[in-house]
Amino acid sequence: MKFGQKIKELRTKKGLTLEQLAQATGSSKSYIWELENKNPPRPSAEKLAEIAKALEVTTDYLIGRDQTLQEAEDIAFFRDYSGLPEPTRRKIRDMAKILGKSDPE
């Protein structure tokens, strides 16, 4: 899947409009449209990072490096988790332990 297709698929999966993604990344609606539809797109590294963060994936996933969507979402989650205060991280770890015990899989 191409870069623009990934952005559009993730954006629509999350229920975001072009305008909403543009606002979340400090971009214009037309810029996001161009990224989704022009070939090849040429975003800056900074803009690419903002888009990945807003879509809760990694830049590697967006640019087509060997990474599944699941892996990209997990890495993005850990990136956000790492920035949380320690008491909050402790609560999340405790919740994960509880959820892991109740998960029949």
Backbone torsions as a table, in degrees:
resi	resn	phi	psi	omega
1	MET	NA	138.7	-177.5
2	LYS	-80.4	161.1	-178.5
3	PHE	-49.0	-54.9	-178.2
4	GLY	-62.1	-38.0	178.2
5	GLN	-64.2	-39.0	179.5
6	LYS	-63.8	-44.9	-179.9
7	ILE	-60.4	-48.7	-178.0
8	LYS	-62.6	-44.4	-179.7
9	GLU	-62.0	-46.3	179.9
10	LEU	-65.8	-41.3	-179.7
11	ARG	-61.1	-47.5	-178.7
12	THR	-70.7	-35.2	177.2
13	LYS	-60.4	-35.4	180.0
14	LYS	-86.6	-2.2	178.6
15	GLY	74.6	25.4	-179.2
16	LEU	-95.1	140.8	172.2
17	THR	-84.3	168.5	174.0
18	LEU	-56.3	-43.6	-178.6
19	GLU	-62.1	-42.8	-179.1
20	GLN	-65.0	-43.2	177.9
21	LEU	-66.2	-38.8	178.0
22	ALA	-60.2	-46.2	179.1
23	GLN	-63.3	-41.0	-178.7
24	ALA	-66.1	-22.8	-176.2
25	THR	-112.3	4.7	-179.1
26	GLY	66.5	34.3	-177.7
27	SER	-117.5	175.2	173.0
28	SER	-95.3	157.6	177.7
29	LYS	-59.8	-40.5	-178.6
30	SER	-67.1	-32.3	178.1
31	TYR	-65.8	-44.8	178.7
32	ILE	-63.3	-41.3	177.9
33	TRP	-59.7	-43.3	179.1
34	GLU	-61.7	-42.4	178.6
35	LEU	-61.4	-38.3	-179.1
36	GLU	-74.2	-27.0	-169.3
37	ASN	-119.2	-18.3	-179.3
38	LYS	-90.3	151.4	-180.0
39	ASN	-131.9	124.4	-7.9
40	PRO	-87.3	144.9	176.3
41	PRO	-72.9	153.9	-179.1
42	ARG	-133.7	62.0	178.8
43	PRO	-75.7	152.2	174.0
44	SER	-71.6	162.9	178.7
45	ALA	-61.7	-38.3	179.6
46	GLU	-64.1	-45.1	-179.4
47	LYS	-67.0	-39.9	177.8
48	LEU	-59.6	-43.1	179.0
49	ALA	-64.6	-39.7	179.0
50	GLU	-65.4	-40.8	179.4
51	ILE	-66.2	-44.8	178.9
52	ALA	-60.2	-42.5	179.9
53	LYS	-64.2	-44.8	-179.7
54	ALA	-63.9	-33.1	-179.7
55	LEU	-91.9	-0.5	176.7
56	GLU	60.9	45.0	174.0
57	VAL	-136.5	-171.7	178.2
58	THR	-104.0	160.7	175.2
59	THR	-65.3	-35.9	178.6
60	ASP	-58.0	-41.2	178.9
61	TYR	-63.6	-44.9	-177.6
62	LEU	-62.9	-37.8	-176.5
63	ILE	-89.5	2.3	171.4
64	GLY	92.8	17.4	174.0
65	ARG	-70.3	162.5	-176.2
66	ASP	-66.7	93.1	179.8
67	GLN	-158.0	132.3	176.7
68	THR	-80.6	164.3	176.7
69	LEU	-60.0	-41.7	178.9
70	GLN	-58.3	-46.7	179.0
71	GLU	-63.1	-42.2	-179.6
72	ALA	-63.8	-41.3	178.3
73	GLU	-66.5	-39.6	178.6
74	ASP	-64.3	-43.8	179.7
75	ILE	-65.1	-42.5	178.3
76	ALA	-63.4	-40.5	176.8
77	PHE	-61.1	-45.3	-179.6
78	PHE	-63.8	-36.5	176.6
79	ARG	-58.7	-46.6	179.5
80	ASP	-68.2	-42.7	179.1
81	TYR	-57.6	-42.9	-177.6
82	SER	-62.0	-25.6	-179.8
83	GLY	-86.7	-2.8	-178.8
84	LEU	-81.2	155.6	175.4
85	PRO	-63.5	152.2	-177.2
86	GLU	-54.8	-44.2	179.6
87	PRO	-59.9	-35.8	178.6
88	THR	-70.0	-42.0	177.9
89	ARG	-62.1	-38.6	179.2
90	ARG	-62.7	-43.5	178.9
91	LYS	-62.5	-41.4	179.5
92	ILE	-65.1	-41.6	177.3
93	ARG	-61.6	-42.7	178.5
94	ASP	-62.8	-42.3	178.5
95	MET	-63.9	-39.7	179.7
96	ALA	-63.2	-38.8	177.9
97	LYS	-63.6	-43.8	179.6
98	ILE	-64.3	-46.3	-179.9
99	LEU	-64.5	-37.1	178.9
100	GLY	-64.8	-33.6	178.6
101	LYS	-73.3	-30.1	-176.7
102	SER	-92.4	-6.0	-179.0
103	ASP	-81.9	117.9	-176.9
104	PRO	-73.6	-8.5	-177.7
105	GLU	-71.3	NA	NA
